[in-house]
Amino acid sequence: MKKREIAVIGGGPAGLMAALYASRMGAAVTLLERHYNPGGQLVKQTHKFFGSQKQYAATRGIDIPQNLLKEIEQQEVEILLDTNVLGYYPDDGVIGYEKDEKFHTLKPDRLIVATGATENVLPFTNNDLPGIYGAGAVQTLMNEYGIVPGKKALMVGAGNIGLIISYQLMQAGVEVEGIIVRGPIIRGYGVHAAKVRRMGVPINTCCTVKSAHGSTCLEKVTTINLTENRETIPGTEREIHVDLLCIATGLSPLTELLWQAGCQMEYVAELGGHVSLRDKNMRTSQESIFVAGDASGIEEASMAMVEGMLAGLCAAKDLGYDDGRFKELYNDAIMQLSELRSGSDSEKVRKGLKECTLKEVTS
Amino acid sequence: MTLIKTGVPSRNELMTVTPSRERLEKGPVVIVECFQEIPCNPCETACKQGAIVVPNMNDIPRVDHELCNGCSLCISKCPGLAVFVVDETYSSSEALVKIPYELLPLPQEGDTVTALDREGEAIGEARVLKVQDRKQQDRTAVISLAVAKDFSMKVRNIKTRG
């Protein structure tokens, strides 16, 4: 069985940063990523990022993985691509993974789980018709493979993902008939909403999908309006002819491995679902396991990057590694996170974190 | 109705970011249509005049229109495409409006395009005076438009023809 000082599961913004900073401290790191192309969701984010320079603000998401990989190349990080982690065996602290259609095992001294998130589904009649996609699939088709996913689209969800993908659909030449959202307000950034509004896309609040129609693929969507308490209002049905319905109704942390590992879990609505309890250094209730990024609670990619940095630094420090800059980088990461989360926009996240942050278990 | 209800800033919201009449009459000046506390500050980093300040990363940008010289470096740096520059001194009947633009094909200098307001409604014509798409703008072009003076605070997008 393969042994390694640190294993990082997931090669998105959190995982790449975790691998980078753990290896900078001096630890031997293996990063396992299921896609052939590292970067996680970054590889399809064609828009410029928010944040400040430290989190690559004003840089397009698609360009961030290359920047990080260049820095990682200077360290000793083993990157396993096309690699699916299948399970964690807590009795032995062993990861099982599939690579090249073979089963392998790996026993790390420290594990960083940066598995990201999964999309929430929306139940309605015929929600399995071809032409109905999750937001991630639409972005993968368009921005990773250059395939236009439809001609006319309706977007469900006005969080940042729904707003950004509506904009990207229009950049790809797709007509966006409108954006509908269940709640009474637009949850995504106002600047993203303003951007699609001035392109002529209406945003209807208090509205959801009632049913989808089509014989072999999507031809029409029936929407219905809701009261502020989310009760449907009969008689407000509207038919919209589209061949693409994009569902962007939020994300939930991907936590199967943390459950398997026996980490203490807690349902925290503000963070998108079940998350593992963790201390401020991103250590879970299992001493050798850290978590970072959306797997620890849904936030923006900038927060995921800094959490990854923090988890990577602390996992390496655990094993006695410090290149002399640990304290400086650690303090910087803690400060960046508190700065990123200090706005009114992060109120929900701050409340959620209070519910799942353990008292420090690190020395 | 406000931005978070409609996606379009209200009159009151816009008033908070609009330069004074005196300043507008002096020449090109920035308008930062950013109304929410979000963790973001590339506009501050871009501004060489110190006219845009974001004291805490989550603060709404504070703009000193007197310090702004209308250089327009900030337009393509804003990830929210929320920064515009307006020059009401362009001519006696027209104002110049600079907008960020990320659709292909880009319009050409000399084109006549349809001017759109913040709701995407056509409100008139605009002449494309200049198209800047330099490498450091990283694929956010800046389009300079000549529009009827009354529309300088309304035109925020264009639709190319043909």
Contacts between the chains, C-beta under 8 A, distances in Angstrom:
chain1	res1	chain2	res2	distance
A	47	B	79	6.8
A	48	B	42	8.0
A	48	B	79	3.8
A	48	B	138	7.2
A	48	B	140	7.2
A	49	B	79	5.9
A	50	B	38	6.2
A	50	B	39	6.3
A	50	B	40	4.0
A	50	B	79	5.1
A	50	B	80	7.5
A	51	B	39	5.8
A	51	B	40	6.2
A	51	B	41	8.0
A	51	B	57	7.5
A	52	B	39	7.6
A	52	B	40	7.5
A	52	B	41	5.0
A	52	B	42	7.6
A	52	B	45	7.5
A	52	B	57	5.4
A	53	B	42	7.7
A	53	B	45	6.2
A	57	B	40	6.4
A	57	B	41	6.9
A	57	B	42	4.8
A	57	B	45	7.7
A	57	B	79	6.7
A	58	B	42	3.9
A	58	B	45	7.7
A	58	B	46	7.9
A	58	B	77	5.0
A	58	B	78	7.7
A	58	B	79	5.8
A	58	B	138	7.6
A	59	B	138	7.6
A	60	B	138	6.6
A	60	B	139	7.5
A	158	B	7	7.9
A	170	B	103	7.3
A	171	B	102	6.4
A	171	B	103	6.0
A	171	B	104	7.7
A	184	B	5	7.5
A	185	B	4	4.7
A	185	B	5	6.2
A	186	B	3	7.7
A	186	B	4	5.3
A	186	B	5	7.2
A	186	B	6	7.9
A	186	B	7	5.7
A	189	B	36	6.5
A	189	B	38	5.6
A	189	B	80	6.4
A	190	B	3	4.2
A	190	B	4	6.3
A	190	B	7	7.4
A	190	B	9	7.4
A	190	B	34	7.9
A	190	B	35	5.6
A	190	B	36	4.9
A	191	B	33	7.5
A	191	B	34	6.1
A	191	B	36	7.6
A	191	B	38	7.8
A	191	B	78	7.8
A	191	B	79	7.9
A	191	B	80	2.8
A	191	B	81	6.9
A	191	B	82	4.4
A	192	B	80	6.6
A	193	B	3	6.9
A	193	B	4	7.9
A	193	B	7	3.4
A	194	B	3	6.9
A	194	B	7	5.9
A	194	B	8	6.5
A	194	B	9	6.6
A	194	B	33	6.7
A	194	B	80	7.8
A	194	B	82	6.7
A	194	B	118	6.7
A	195	B	80	7.0
A	195	B	81	5.3
A	195	B	82	7.9
A	196	B	7	6.9
A	197	B	6	7.3
A	197	B	7	4.1
A	197	B	8	5.2
A	197	B	118	6.4
A	197	B	119	5.8
A	197	B	120	6.3
A	198	B	8	8.0
A	198	B	116	6.1
A	198	B	117	7.1
A	198	B	118	5.1
A	198	B	119	6.9
A	198	B	120	5.3
A	198	B	156	5.0
A	198	B	157	4.2
A	199	B	116	7.7
A	199	B	120	5.4
A	199	B	157	6.3
A	200	B	116	7.0
A	200	B	119	7.4
A	200	B	120	2.8
A	200	B	121	7.5
A	201	B	120	6.9
A	203	B	6	6.9
A	203	B	7	4.7
A	205	B	5	6.6
A	300	B	39	7.7
A	302	B	39	6.8
A	339	B	39	7.1
A	339	B	56	7.1
A	339	B	57	5.2
A	339	B	58	7.5
A	340	B	39	4.6
A	340	B	57	6.8
A	340	B	58	7.9
A	341	B	39	7.7
A	342	B	39	7.7
A	342	B	56	6.4
A	342	B	57	7.5
A	342	B	58	5.1
A	343	B	37	4.0
A	343	B	38	6.2
A	343	B	39	5.7
A	343	B	57	7.8
A	343	B	58	3.0
A	344	B	36	7.8
A	344	B	37	4.7
A	344	B	58	7.5
A	345	B	36	6.5
A	345	B	37	5.8
A	345	B	38	5.2
A	345	B	39	7.3
A	345	B	58	7.2
A	346	B	39	7.5
A	346	B	58	7.7
